[in-house]
Amino acid sequence: MPWIIGILLYKKQKELLRVVPFVWVISTLVCVWGNHYKFWIVKPERKSKQYLTTMPYNLGLYPILCMFMVYWIEKTKQGLPLVFLFSLFTTIAEYGLVLRKKVTYRNDWNSLKTFFSYVLPYYFVYRYYLWAHSLSKGEFKEV
């Protein structure tokens, strides 16, 4: 489902696809880190290779959310407010999964920490997009 939205966004603005490999790396690193320290468990719980349960998010949902965020940043020119808004939205959506027992927090993890685990990667994606966009135009500007 997320990639249907991604295809529609790609048709509107092909440059958005540039963030996808960067998002895959960032989201995978964050999820592997969180799984390693057992901050969260995404159902189904596995005895080994728990990181596999987050792969649909890393390869599907997070790249599309980042494409959508960058798309709206380009349209509205409201970078940081939209980074904050997307972080808040994603945190609330994840909290819904916590309430439905699809995600369990452990080791003193909570929704506030979840918010920061989203705001930093979203911010890095936003800065990466600005940098990649300036390079594609033949400009180099400090981001």
Buried (B, 14 or more C-beta within 10 A) or exposed (E): EBBEEBEEBBEEEEBBEBBBEBBBEBBBEBBBEBBEEEBBBBEEEEEEEBBEBBBEBBBBBBBBBBBBBBBBBBEEEEBEEBBBBBBEEBBEEBBEBBEEEBBBBEEEBEEEBBBEBBBBBBBBBBEBBBBBBBEEEEEEEEE
